[in-house]
Amino acid sequence: MTGIDRILELEAELEAERDKRDHLETWLSFNYPDAWDEWQLHTGEKSKQ
């Protein structure tokens, strides 16, 4: 395996992980909106209003 092949493999793995995270975030935001708001505050993705 060349270095380029490994980079492409890692990029594909990273994209798959991002897709999983996006799916989980969407699921959480629809099913548990209060928990989603709390998580966003905890991670700093949402500022307190």
mmCIF entry with sequence, helices, sheets and N, C-alpha, C, O atoms, coordinates in Angstrom:
data_MODEL
# 
_entry.id   MODEL 
# 
_entity.id                         1 
_entity.type                       polymer 
_entity.pdbx_number_of_molecules   1 
# 
_entity_poly.entity_id                      1 
_entity_poly.type                           'polypeptide(L)' 
_entity_poly.nstd_linkage                   no 
_entity_poly.nstd_monomer                   no 
_entity_poly.pdbx_seq_one_letter_code       MTGIDRILELEAELEAERDKRDHLETWLSFNYPDAWDEWQLHTGEKSKQ 
_entity_poly.pdbx_seq_one_letter_code_can   MTGIDRILELEAELEAERDKRDHLETWLSFNYPDAWDEWQLHTGEKSKQ 
_entity_poly.pdbx_strand_id                 A 
# 
loop_
_entity_poly_seq.entity_id 
_entity_poly_seq.num 
_entity_poly_seq.mon_id 
_entity_poly_seq.hetero 
1 1  MET n 
1 2  THR n 
1 3  GLY n 
1 4  ILE n 
1 5  ASP n 
1 6  ARG n 
1 7  ILE n 
1 8  LEU n 
1 9  GLU n 
1 10 LEU n 
1 11 GLU n 
1 12 ALA n 
1 13 GLU n 
1 14 LEU n 
1 15 GLU n 
1 16 ALA n 
1 17 GLU n 
1 18 ARG n 
1 19 ASP n 
1 20 LYS n 
1 21 ARG n 
1 22 ASP n 
1 23 HIS n 
1 24 LEU n 
1 25 GLU n 
1 26 THR n 
1 27 TRP n 
1 28 LEU n 
1 29 SER n 
1 30 PHE n 
1 31 ASN n 
1 32 TYR n 
1 33 PRO n 
1 34 ASP n 
1 35 ALA n 
1 36 TRP n 
1 37 ASP n 
1 38 GLU n 
1 39 TRP n 
1 40 GLN n 
1 41 LEU n 
1 42 HIS n 
1 43 THR n 
1 44 GLY n 
1 45 GLU n 
1 46 LYS n 
1 47 SER n 
1 48 LYS n 
1 49 GLN n 
# 
_struct_asym.id          A 
_struct_asym.entity_id   1 
# 
loop_
_struct_conf.conf_type_id 
_struct_conf.id 
_struct_conf.pdbx_PDB_helix_id 
_struct_conf.beg_label_comp_id 
_struct_conf.beg_label_asym_id 
_struct_conf.beg_label_seq_id 
_struct_conf.pdbx_beg_PDB_ins_code 
_struct_conf.end_label_comp_id 
_struct_conf.end_label_asym_id 
_struct_conf.end_label_seq_id 
_struct_conf.pdbx_end_PDB_ins_code 
_struct_conf.beg_auth_comp_id 
_struct_conf.beg_auth_asym_id 
_struct_conf.beg_auth_seq_id 
_struct_conf.end_auth_comp_id 
_struct_conf.end_auth_asym_id 
_struct_conf.end_auth_seq_id 
_struct_conf.pdbx_PDB_helix_class 
_struct_conf.details 
_struct_conf.pdbx_PDB_helix_length 
HELX_P HELX_P1 AA1 GLY A 3  ? ASN A 31 ? GLY A 3  ASN A 31 1 ? 29 
HELX_P HELX_P2 AA2 PRO A 33 ? THR A 43 ? PRO A 33 THR A 43 1 ? 11 
# 
_struct_conf_type.id          HELX_P 
_struct_conf_type.criteria    ? 
_struct_conf_type.reference   ? 
# 
loop_
_atom_site.group_PDB 
_atom_site.id 
_atom_site.type_symbol 
_atom_site.label_atom_id 
_atom_site.label_alt_id 
_atom_site.label_comp_id 
_atom_site.label_asym_id 
_atom_site.label_entity_id 
_atom_site.label_seq_id 
_atom_site.pdbx_PDB_ins_code 
_atom_site.Cartn_x 
_atom_site.Cartn_y 
_atom_site.Cartn_z 
_atom_site.occupancy 
_atom_site.B_iso_or_equiv 
_atom_site.pdbx_formal_charge 
_atom_site.auth_seq_id 
_atom_site.auth_comp_id 
_atom_site.auth_asym_id 
_atom_site.auth_atom_id 
_atom_site.pdbx_PDB_model_num 
ATOM 1   N N  . MET A 1 1  ? 0.850   -1.178 0.000  1.00 0.00 ? 1  MET A N  1 
ATOM 2   C CA . MET A 1 1  ? 0.000   0.000  0.000  1.00 0.00 ? 1  MET A CA 1 
ATOM 3   C C  . MET A 1 1  ? 0.894   1.238  0.000  1.00 0.00 ? 1  MET A C  1 
ATOM 4   O O  . MET A 1 1  ? 1.834   1.347  0.787  1.00 0.00 ? 1  MET A O  1 
ATOM 5   N N  . THR A 1 2  ? 0.585   2.145  -0.880 1.00 0.00 ? 2  THR A N  1 
ATOM 6   C CA . THR A 1 2  ? 1.365   3.377  -0.940 1.00 0.00 ? 2  THR A CA 1 
ATOM 7   C C  . THR A 1 2  ? 0.818   4.391  0.055  1.00 0.00 ? 2  THR A C  1 
ATOM 8   O O  . THR A 1 2  ? -0.258  4.213  0.627  1.00 0.00 ? 2  THR A O  1 
ATOM 9   N N  . GLY A 1 3  ? 1.570   5.435  0.241  1.00 0.00 ? 3  GLY A N  1 
ATOM 10  C CA . GLY A 1 3  ? 1.133   6.490  1.146  1.00 0.00 ? 3  GLY A CA 1 
ATOM 11  C C  . GLY A 1 3  ? -0.170  7.131  0.680  1.00 0.00 ? 3  GLY A C  1 
ATOM 12  O O  . GLY A 1 3  ? -1.042  7.450  1.487  1.00 0.00 ? 3  GLY A O  1 
ATOM 13  N N  . ILE A 1 4  ? -0.288  7.311  -0.625 1.00 0.00 ? 4  ILE A N  1 
ATOM 14  C CA . ILE A 1 4  ? -1.512  7.914  -1.193 1.00 0.00 ? 4  ILE A CA 1 
ATOM 15  C C  . ILE A 1 4  ? -2.708  7.000  -0.929 1.00 0.00 ? 4  ILE A C  1 
ATOM 16  O O  . ILE A 1 4  ? -3.782  7.475  -0.560 1.00 0.00 ? 4  ILE A O  1 
ATOM 17  N N  . ASP A 1 5  ? -2.527  5.699  -1.116 1.00 0.00 ? 5  ASP A N  1 
ATOM 18  C CA . ASP A 1 5  ? -3.616  4.753  -0.863 1.00 0.00 ? 5  ASP A CA 1 
ATOM 19  C C  . ASP A 1 5  ? -4.058  4.841  0.593  1.00 0.00 ? 5  ASP A C  1 
ATOM 20  O O  . ASP A 1 5  ? -5.254  4.807  0.885  1.00 0.00 ? 5  ASP A O  1 
ATOM 21  N N  . ARG A 1 6  ? -3.109  4.952  1.495  1.00 0.00 ? 6  ARG A N  1 
ATOM 22  C CA . ARG A 1 6  ? -3.435  5.031  2.929  1.00 0.00 ? 6  ARG A CA 1 
ATOM 23  C C  . ARG A 1 6  ? -4.188  6.323  3.237  1.00 0.00 ? 6  ARG A C  1 
ATOM 24  O O  . ARG A 1 6  ? -5.145  6.319  4.012  1.00 0.00 ? 6  ARG A O  1 
ATOM 25  N N  . ILE A 1 7  ? -3.760  7.419  2.634  1.00 0.00 ? 7  ILE A N  1 
ATOM 26  C CA . ILE A 1 7  ? -4.445  8.694  2.843  1.00 0.00 ? 7  ILE A CA 1 
ATOM 27  C C  . ILE A 1 7  ? -5.886  8.603  2.353  1.00 0.00 ? 7  ILE A C  1 
ATOM 28  O O  . ILE A 1 7  ? -6.806  9.052  3.036  1.00 0.00 ? 7  ILE A O  1 
ATOM 29  N N  . LEU A 1 8  ? -6.080  8.030  1.185  1.00 0.00 ? 8  LEU A N  1 
ATOM 30  C CA . LEU A 1 8  ? -7.434  7.880  0.647  1.00 0.00 ? 8  LEU A CA 1 
ATOM 31  C C  . LEU A 1 8  ? -8.287  6.991  1.543  1.00 0.00 ? 8  LEU A C  1 
ATOM 32  O O  . LEU A 1 8  ? -9.468  7.265  1.758  1.00 0.00 ? 8  LEU A O  1 
ATOM 33  N N  . GLU A 1 9  ? -7.689  5.931  2.062  1.00 0.00 ? 9  GLU A N  1 
ATOM 34  C CA . GLU A 1 9  ? -8.403  5.034  2.973  1.00 0.00 ? 9  GLU A CA 1 
ATOM 35  C C  . GLU A 1 9  ? -8.815  5.775  4.248  1.00 0.00 ? 9  GLU A C  1 
ATOM 36  O O  . GLU A 1 9  ? -9.946  5.635  4.715  1.00 0.00 ? 9  GLU A O  1 
ATOM 37  N N  . LEU A 1 10 ? -7.899  6.559  4.804  1.00 0.00 ? 10 LEU A N  1 
ATOM 38  C CA . LEU A 1 10 ? -8.206  7.315  6.025  1.00 0.00 ? 10 LEU A CA 1 
ATOM 39  C C  . LEU A 1 10 ? -9.250  8.388  5.775  1.00 0.00 ? 10 LEU A C  1 
ATOM 40  O O  . LEU A 1 10 ? -10.100 8.637  6.630  1.00 0.00 ? 10 LEU A O  1 
ATOM 41  N N  . GLU A 1 11 ? -9.195  9.028  4.608  1.00 0.00 ? 11 GLU A N  1 
ATOM 42  C CA . GLU A 1 11 ? -10.214 10.025 4.270  1.00 0.00 ? 11 GLU A CA 1 
ATOM 43  C C  . GLU A 1 11 ? -11.594 9.374  4.172  1.00 0.00 ? 11 GLU A C  1 
ATOM 44  O O  . GLU A 1 11 ? -12.586 9.958  4.609  1.00 0.00 ? 11 GLU A O  1 
ATOM 45  N N  . ALA A 1 12 ? -11.661 8.178  3.605  1.00 0.00 ? 12 ALA A N  1 
ATOM 46  C CA . ALA A 1 12 ? -12.934 7.462  3.497  1.00 0.00 ? 12 ALA A CA 1 
ATOM 47  C C  . ALA A 1 12 ? -13.459 7.093  4.888  1.00 0.00 ? 12 ALA A C  1 
ATOM 48  O O  . ALA A 1 12 ? -14.656 7.205  5.153  1.00 0.00 ? 12 ALA A O  1 
ATOM 49  N N  . GLU A 1 13 ? -12.559 6.653  5.775  1.00 0.00 ? 13 GLU A N  1 
ATOM 50  C CA . GLU A 1 13 ? -12.961 6.327  7.140  1.00 0.00 ? 13 GLU A CA 1 
ATOM 51  C C  . GLU A 1 13 ? -13.462 7.567  7.871  1.00 0.00 ? 13 GLU A C  1 
ATOM 52  O O  . GLU A 1 13 ? -14.456 7.509  8.595  1.00 0.00 ? 13 GLU A O  1 
ATOM 53  N N  . LEU A 1 14 ? -12.773 8.684  7.680  1.00 0.00 ? 14 LEU A N  1 
ATOM 54  C CA . LEU A 1 14 ? -13.178 9.935  8.323  1.00 0.00 ? 14 LEU A CA 1 
ATOM 55  C C  . LEU A 1 14 ? -14.547 10.385 7.827  1.00 0.00 ? 14 LEU A C  1 
ATOM 56  O O  . LEU A 1 14 ? -15.379 10.826 8.620  1.00 0.00 ? 14 LEU A O  1 
ATOM 57  N N  . GLU A 1 15 ? -14.786 10.279 6.538  1.00 0.00 ? 15 GLU A N  1 
ATOM 58  C CA . GLU A 1 15 ? -16.083 10.649 5.974  1.00 0.00 ? 15 GLU A CA 1 
ATOM 59  C C  . GLU A 1 15 ? -17.191 9.752  6.538  1.00 0.00 ? 15 GLU A C  1 
ATOM 60  O O  . GLU A 1 15 ? -18.288 10.227 6.834  1.00 0.00 ? 15 GLU A O  1 
ATOM 61  N N  . ALA A 1 16 ? -16.905 8.470  6.685  1.00 0.00 ? 16 ALA A N  1 
ATOM 62  C CA . ALA A 1 16 ? -17.894 7.546  7.254  1.00 0.00 ? 16 ALA A CA 1 
ATOM 63  C C  . ALA A 1 16 ? -18.207 7.931  8.706  1.00 0.00 ? 16 ALA A C  1 
ATOM 64  O O  . ALA A 1 16 ? -19.364 7.882  9.125  1.00 0.00 ? 16 ALA A O  1 
ATOM 65  N N  . GLU A 1 17 ? -17.192 8.309  9.463  1.00 0.00 ? 17 GLU A N  1 
ATOM 66  C CA . GLU A 1 17 ? -17.402 8.722  10.854 1.00 0.00 ? 17 GLU A CA 1 
ATOM 67  C C  . GLU A 1 17 ? -18.206 10.010 10.913 1.00 0.00 ? 17 GLU A C  1 
ATOM 68  O O  . GLU A 1 17 ? -19.063 10.165 11.783 1.00 0.00 ? 17 GLU A O  1 
ATOM 69  N N  . ARG A 1 18 ? -17.941 10.933 9.998  1.00 0.00 ? 18 ARG A N  1 
ATOM 70  C CA . ARG A 1 18 ? -18.715 12.182 9.952  1.00 0.00 ? 18 ARG A CA 1 
ATOM 71  C C  . ARG A 1 18 ? -20.175 11.890 9.629  1.00 0.00 ? 18 ARG A C  1 
ATOM 72  O O  . ARG A 1 18 ? -21.080 12.484 10.215 1.00 0.00 ? 18 ARG A O  1 
ATOM 73  N N  . ASP A 1 19 ? -20.398 10.972 8.693  1.00 0.00 ? 19 ASP A N  1 
ATOM 74  C CA . ASP A 1 19 ? -21.773 10.599 8.351  1.00 0.00 ? 19 ASP A CA 1 
ATOM 75  C C  . ASP A 1 19 ? -22.495 10.011 9.556  1.00 0.00 ? 19 ASP A C  1 
ATOM 76  O O  . ASP A 1 19 ? -23.659 10.325 9.803  1.00 0.00 ? 19 ASP A O  1 
ATOM 77  N N  . LYS A 1 20 ? -21.798 9.151  10.312 1.00 0.00 ? 20 LYS A N  1 
ATOM 78  C CA . LYS A 1 20 ? -22.401 8.563  11.517 1.00 0.00 ? 20 LYS A CA 1 
ATOM 79  C C  . LYS A 1 20 ? -22.742 9.645  12.529 1.00 0.00 ? 20 LYS A C  1 
ATOM 80  O O  . LYS A 1 20 ? -23.821 9.642  13.121 1.00 0.00 ? 20 LYS A O  1 
ATOM 81  N N  . ARG A 1 21 ? -21.803 10.575 12.720 1.00 0.00 ? 21 ARG A N  1 
ATOM 82  C CA . ARG A 1 21 ? -22.039 11.655 13.687 1.00 0.00 ? 21 ARG A CA 1 
ATOM 83  C C  . ARG A 1 21 ? -23.215 12.516 13.245 1.00 0.00 ? 21 ARG A C  1 
ATOM 84  O O  . ARG A 1 21 ? -24.068 12.870 14.059 1.00 0.00 ? 21 ARG A O  1 
ATOM 85  N N  . ASP A 1 22 ? -23.265 12.855 11.960 1.00 0.00 ? 22 ASP A N  1 
ATOM 86  C CA . ASP A 1 22 ? -24.383 13.655 11.454 1.00 0.00 ? 22 ASP A CA 1 
ATOM 87  C C  . ASP A 1 22 ? -25.709 12.952 11.687 1.00 0.00 ? 22 ASP A C  1 
ATOM 88  O O  . ASP A 1 22 ? -26.691 13.572 12.095 1.00 0.00 ? 22 ASP A O  1 
ATOM 89  N N  . HIS A 1 23 ? -25.727 11.653 11.426 1.00 0.00 ? 23 HIS A N  1 
ATOM 90  C CA . HIS A 1 23 ? -26.954 10.881 11.637 1.00 0.00 ? 23 HIS A CA 1 
ATOM 91  C C  . HIS A 1 23 ? -27.360 10.897 13.109 1.00 0.00 ? 23 HIS A C  1 
ATOM 92  O O  . HIS A 1 23 ? -28.529 11.113 13.431 1.00 0.00 ? 23 HIS A O  1 
ATOM 93  N N  . LEU A 1 24 ? -26.406 10.672 13.993 1.00 0.00 ? 24 LEU A N  1 
ATOM 94  C CA . LEU A 1 24 ? -26.710 10.661 15.425 1.00 0.00 ? 24 LEU A CA 1 
ATOM 95  C C  . LEU A 1 24 ? -27.157 12.034 15.916 1.00 0.00 ? 24 LEU A C  1 
ATOM 96  O O  . LEU A 1 24 ? -28.075 12.138 16.730 1.00 0.00 ? 24 LEU A O  1 
ATOM 97  N N  . GLU A 1 25 ? -26.508 13.091 15.420 1.00 0.00 ? 25 GLU A N  1 
ATOM 98  C CA . GLU A 1 25 ? -26.908 14.439 15.818 1.00 0.00 ? 25 GLU A CA 1 
ATOM 99  C C  . GLU A 1 25 ? -28.332 14.740 15.359 1.00 0.00 ? 25 GLU A C  1 
ATOM 100 O O  . GLU A 1 25 ? -29.118 15.325 16.104 1.00 0.00 ? 25 GLU A O  1 
ATOM 101 N N  . THR A 1 26 ? -28.659 14.342 14.139 1.00 0.00 ? 26 THR A N  1 
ATOM 102 C CA . THR A 1 26 ? -30.014 14.563 13.619 1.00 0.00 ? 26 THR A CA 1 
ATOM 103 C C  . THR A 1 26 ? -31.021 13.790 14.453 1.00 0.00 ? 26 THR A C  1 
ATOM 104 O O  . THR A 1 26 ? -32.056 14.330 14.844 1.00 0.00 ? 26 THR A O  1 
ATOM 105 N N  . TRP A 1 27 ? -30.722 12.529 14.726 1.00 0.00 ? 27 TRP A N  1 
ATOM 106 C CA . TRP A 1 27 ? -31.624 11.691 15.519 1.00 0.00 ? 27 TRP A CA 1 
ATOM 107 C C  . TRP A 1 27 ? -31.832 12.293 16.905 1.00 0.00 ? 27 TRP A C  1 
ATOM 108 O O  . TRP A 1 27 ? -32.962 12.395 17.382 1.00 0.00 ? 27 TRP A O  1 
ATOM 109 N N  . LEU A 1 28 ? -30.739 12.690 17.546 1.00 0.00 ? 28 LEU A N  1 
ATOM 110 C CA . LEU A 1 28 ? -30.822 13.256 18.889 1.00 0.00 ? 28 LEU A CA 1 
ATOM 111 C C  . LEU A 1 28 ? -31.615 14.560 18.889 1.00 0.00 ? 28 LEU A C  1 
ATOM 112 O O  . LEU A 1 28 ? -32.432 14.792 19.780 1.00 0.00 ? 28 LEU A O  1 
ATOM 113 N N  . SER A 1 29 ? -31.376 15.407 17.898 1.00 0.00 ? 29 SER A N  1 
ATOM 114 C CA . SER A 1 29 ? -32.056 16.702 17.879 1.00 0.00 ? 29 SER A CA 1 
ATOM 115 C C  . SER A 1 29 ? -33.562 16.547 17.687 1.00 0.00 ? 29 SER A C  1 
ATOM 116 O O  . SER A 1 29 ? -34.334 17.345 18.219 1.00 0.00 ? 29 SER A O  1 
ATOM 117 N N  . PHE A 1 30 ? -33.992 15.534 16.936 1.00 0.00 ? 30 PHE A N  1 
ATOM 118 C CA . PHE A 1 30 ? -35.432 15.322 16.741 1.00 0.00 ? 30 PHE A CA 1 
ATOM 119 C C  . PHE A 1 30 ? -36.078 14.583 17.910 1.00 0.00 ? 30 PHE A C  1 
ATOM 120 O O  . PHE A 1 30 ? -37.200 14.903 18.303 1.00 0.00 ? 30 PHE A O  1 
ATOM 121 N N  . ASN A 1 31 ? -35.381 13.604 18.464 1.00 0.00 ? 31 ASN A N  1 
ATOM 122 C CA . ASN A 1 31 ? -35.978 12.767 19.499 1.00 0.00 ? 31 ASN A CA 1 
ATOM 123 C C  . ASN A 1 31 ? -35.783 13.297 20.920 1.00 0.00 ? 31 ASN A C  1 
ATOM 124 O O  . ASN A 1 31 ? -36.608 13.046 21.798 1.00 0.00 ? 31 ASN A O  1 
ATOM 125 N N  . TYR A 1 32 ? -34.708 14.018 21.139 1.00 0.00 ? 32 TYR A N  1 
ATOM 126 C CA . TYR A 1 32 ? -34.407 14.542 22.474 1.00 0.00 ? 32 TYR A CA 1 
ATOM 127 C C  . TYR A 1 32 ? -33.886 15.976 22.351 1.00 0.00 ? 32 TYR A C  1 
ATOM 128 O O  . TYR A 1 32 ? -32.712 16.234 22.616 1.00 0.00 ? 32 TYR A O  1 
ATOM 129 N N  . PRO A 1 33 ? -34.756 16.910 21.949 1.00 0.00 ? 33 PRO A N  1 
ATOM 130 C CA . PRO A 1 33 ? -34.286 18.280 21.710 1.00 0.00 ? 33 PRO A CA 1 
ATOM 131 C C  . PRO A 1 33 ? -33.656 18.941 22.939 1.00 0.00 ? 33 PRO A C  1 
ATOM 132 O O  . PRO A 1 33 ? -32.714 19.720 22.795 1.00 0.00 ? 33 PRO A O  1 
ATOM 133 N N  . ASP A 1 34 ? -34.156 18.649 24.139 1.00 0.00 ? 34 ASP A N  1 
ATOM 134 C CA . ASP A 1 34 ? -33.554 19.245 25.335 1.00 0.00 ? 34 ASP A CA 1 
ATOM 135 C C  . ASP A 1 34 ? -32.137 18.734 25.549 1.00 0.00 ? 34 ASP A C  1 
ATOM 136 O O  . ASP A 1 34 ? -31.238 19.502 25.892 1.00 0.00 ? 34 ASP A O  1 
ATOM 137 N N  . ALA A 1 35 ? -31.941 17.443 25.346 1.00 0.00 ? 35 ALA A N  1 
ATOM 138 C CA . ALA A 1 35 ? -30.597 16.869 25.485 1.00 0.00 ? 35 ALA A CA 1 
ATOM 139 C C  . ALA A 1 35 ? -29.675 17.425 24.405 1.00 0.00 ? 35 ALA A C  1 
ATOM 140 O O  . ALA A 1 35 ? -28.495 17.669 24.657 1.00 0.00 ? 35 ALA A O  1 
ATOM 141 N N  . TRP A 1 36 ? -30.211 17.623 23.212 1.00 0.00 ? 36 TRP A N  1 
ATOM 142 C CA . TRP A 1 36 ? -29.407 18.178 22.116 1.00 0.00 ? 36 TRP A CA 1 
ATOM 143 C C  . TRP A 1 36 ? -28.961 19.602 22.455 1.00 0.00 ? 36 TRP A C  1 
ATOM 144 O O  . TRP A 1 36 ? -27.801 19.956 22.240 1.00 0.00 ? 36 TRP A O  1 
ATOM 145 N N  . ASP A 1 37 ? -29.869 20.410 22.978 1.00 0.00 ? 37 ASP A N  1 
ATOM 146 C CA . ASP A 1 37 ? -29.508 21.770 23.379 1.00 0.00 ? 37 ASP A CA 1 
ATOM 147 C C  . ASP A 1 37 ? -28.425 21.744 24.456 1.00 0.00 ? 37 ASP A C  1 
ATOM 148 O O  . ASP A 1 37 ? -27.464 22.511 24.401 1.00 0.00 ? 37 ASP A O  1 
ATOM 149 N N  . GLU A 1 38 ? -28.591 20.853 25.433 1.00 0.00 ? 38 GLU A N  1 
ATOM 150 C CA . GLU A 1 38 ? -27.604 20.737 26.515 1.00 0.00 ? 38 GLU A CA 1 
ATOM 151 C C  . GLU A 1 38 ? -26.243 20.321 25.963 1.00 0.00 ? 38 GLU A C  1 
ATOM 152 O O  . GLU A 1 38 ? -25.215 20.844 26.394 1.00 0.00 ? 38 GLU A O  1 
ATOM 153 N N  . TRP A 1 39 ? -26.227 19.388 25.017 1.00 0.00 ? 39 TRP A N  1 
ATOM 154 C CA . TRP A 1 39 ? -24.976 18.933 24.413 1.00 0.00 ? 39 TRP A CA 1 
ATOM 155 C C  . TRP A 1 39 ? -24.291 20.073 23.661 1.00 0.00 ? 39 TRP A C  1 
ATOM 156 O O  . TRP A 1 39 ? -23.075 20.240 23.749 1.00 0.00 ? 39 TRP A O  1 
ATOM 157 N N  . GLN A 1 40 ? -25.073 20.851 22.926 1.00 0.00 ? 40 GLN A N  1 
ATOM 158 C CA . GLN A 1 40 ? -24.496 21.968 22.185 1.00 0.00 ? 40 GLN A CA 1 
ATOM 159 C C  . GLN A 1 40 ? -23.902 23.001 23.135 1.00 0.00 ? 40 GLN A C  1 
ATOM 160 O O  . GLN A 1 40 ? -22.840 23.560 22.859 1.00 0.00 ? 40 GLN A O  1 
ATOM 161 N N  . LEU A 1 41 ? -24.574 23.253 24.240 1.00 0.00 ? 41 LEU A N  1 
ATOM 162 C CA . LEU A 1 41 ? -24.028 24.171 25.239 1.00 0.00 ? 41 LEU A CA 1 
ATOM 163 C C  . LEU A 1 41 ? -22.741 23.608 25.838 1.00 0.00 ? 41 LEU A C  1 
ATOM 164 O O  . LEU A 1 41 ? -21.767 24.336 26.032 1.00 0.00 ? 41 LEU A O  1 
ATOM 165 N N  . HIS A 1 42 ? -22.744 22.310 26.127 1.00 0.00 ? 42 HIS A N  1 
ATOM 166 C CA . HIS A 1 42 ? -21.587 21.646 26.720 1.00 0.00 ? 42 HIS A CA 1 
ATOM 167 C C  . HIS A 1 42 ? -20.366 21.707 25.795 1.00 0.00 ? 42 HIS A C  1 
ATOM 168 O O  . HIS A 1 42 ? -19.249 21.936 26.259 1.00 0.00 ? 42 HIS A O  1 
ATOM 169 N N  . THR A 1 43 ? -20.576 21.504 24.496 1.00 0.00 ? 43 THR A N  1 
ATOM 170 C CA . THR A 1 43 ? -19.469 21.469 23.547 1.00 0.00 ? 43 THR A CA 1 
ATOM 171 C C  . THR A 1 43 ? -19.097 22.854 23.019 1.00 0.00 ? 43 THR A C  1 
ATOM 172 O O  . THR A 1 43 ? -18.118 23.001 22.287 1.00 0.00 ? 43 THR A O  1 
ATOM 173 N N  . GLY A 1 44 ? -19.885 23.872 23.393 1.00 0.00 ? 44 GLY A N  1 
ATOM 174 C CA . GLY A 1 44 ? -19.595 25.217 22.933 1.00 0.00 ? 44 GLY A CA 1 
ATOM 175 C C  . GLY A 1 44 ? -20.103 25.502 21.536 1.00 0.00 ? 44 GLY A C  1 
ATOM 176 O O  . GLY A 1 44 ? -19.799 26.553 20.972 1.00 0.00 ? 44 GLY A O  1 
ATOM 177 N N  . GLU A 1 45 ? -20.878 24.576 20.959 1.00 0.00 ? 45 GLU A N  1 
ATOM 178 C CA . GLU A 1 45 ? -21.413 24.779 19.622 1.00 0.00 ? 45 GLU A CA 1 
ATOM 179 C C  . GLU A 1 45 ? -22.600 25.733 19.632 1.00 0.00 ? 45 GLU A C  1 
ATOM 180 O O  . GLU A 1 45 ? -23.029 26.212 18.581 1.00 0.00 ? 45 GLU A O  1 
ATOM 181 N N  . LYS A 1 46 ? -23.122 26.004 20.803 1.00 0.00 ? 46 LYS A N  1 
ATOM 182 C CA . LYS A 1 46 ? -24.274 26.895 20.921 1.00 0.00 ? 46 LYS A CA 1 
ATOM 183 C C  . LYS A 1 46 ? -24.015 27.786 22.126 1.00 0.00 ? 46 LYS A C  1 
ATOM 184 O O  . LYS A 1 46 ? -23.719 27.294 23.215 1.00 0.00 ? 46 LYS A O  1 
ATOM 185 N N  . SER A 1 47 ? -24.126 29.073 21.936 1.00 0.00 ? 47 SER A N  1 
ATOM 186 C CA . SER A 1 47 ? -23.888 29.970 23.060 1.00 0.00 ? 47 SER A CA 1 
ATOM 187 C C  . SER A 1 47 ? -25.160 30.134 23.881 1.00 0.00 ? 47 SER A C  1 
ATOM 188 O O  . SER A 1 47 ? -26.273 30.043 23.363 1.00 0.00 ? 47 SER A O  1 
ATOM 189 N N  . LYS A 1 48 ? -24.969 30.374 25.161 1.00 0.00 ? 48 LYS A N  1 
ATOM 190 C CA . LYS A 1 48 ? -26.126 30.596 26.041 1.00 0.00 ? 48 LYS A CA 1 
ATOM 191 C C  . LYS A 1 48 ? -26.775 31.907 25.650 1.00 0.00 ? 48 LYS A C  1 
ATOM 192 O O  . LYS A 1 48 ? -26.102 32.896 25.359 1.00 0.00 ? 48 LYS A O  1 
ATOM 193 N N  . GLN A 1 49 ? -28.082 31.891 25.650 1.00 0.00 ? 49 GLN A N  1 
ATOM 194 C CA . GLN A 1 49 ? -28.805 33.105 25.271 1.00 0.00 ? 49 GLN A CA 1 
ATOM 195 C C  . GLN A 1 49 ? -29.351 33.796 26.487 1.00 0.00 ? 49 GLN A C  1 
ATOM 196 O O  . GLN A 1 49 ? -29.993 34.839 26.368 1.00 0.00 ? 49 GLN A O  1 
# 
